[in-house]
Amino acid sequence: MVVAMPELPEVEIVKRELEAKIVGKEINVVRFDTPKMMRPSPSGFVAGVTGKEIKAVRRRAKLLVFELSPLSYFVCHLKLTGRLFFRKPTEVQDNYVHIVFQFQDKTELRFSDSRKFGFCHYLKNEEELLEILAGFGLEPLDDLTPDAFYRILSGTRRKTKVVLMDQKIISGIGNIYANEALWLANINPVRPANELSKEEAGRLFLAIENVIKEALRHGGSSDQWYRHTDGSKGHYQERFKVYGRVGESCLKCGGEIERDKVGGRGTFWCPKCQKQ
């Protein structure tokens, strides 16, 4: 089964929930059983974060950024199957937990990951943090503007869907929301990006904003692994317009949704509404 990675809406929701739950807490103990998930080394990570207070939680692309005091950072990437749960130690025992941050009040932040692709990375200073963040592109709900978006598309002949998912160009959009936005904007996923008119690029820009905001309103997509920090599911998967709906009727024209691979990822579109 192809697994969908948590995207901008899901990571943003986790960030907002953790802001409310763990800011101001001091990390007392770190337990782990999978060394490869802790960077630059398990010993360096544990020594770097233990005894420090969490001052802020931020998001950049699909990355969670934890600011510590005294000043340092760690970043966390959920990858394909990562989940972050905030629990009391006597609450439910979550599956696949490989890193546990226990705070002074005994509450816990648990990093669960079935495939163990996710990681936490300790960074000694802001310079190290900025070096990592420099690899990400513009944010759809922040510094990406319609004009900048059109310039990005105009500058490449790559398939439009591939461009949307390139994290070095645009941050946070993954397979689910690329499919949904392209359908909403009536853009074929394989069209060369530089063939889109300014009007089409503007339509796609608004579609990206709309699907991300709608996903945020409905708690993100829990069609597979993603969960809120209390373990509950999001509900945006109940509102998918095209993603995962191969063989079903298009909600616009009634035609049949088709599926293929674009850029190595499952891609869903309506041949009538999204003509090549």
Helices and strands as residue ranges (DSSP letters): H 8-22, E 27-32, G 35-37, E 38-39, H 42-49, E 53-60, E 63-69, E 72-77, E 82-87, E 97-103, E 108-113, E 119-123, H 126-133, H 146-154, H 160-164, H 175-184, G 193-195, H 198-217, G 236-239, E 258-262, E 265-269
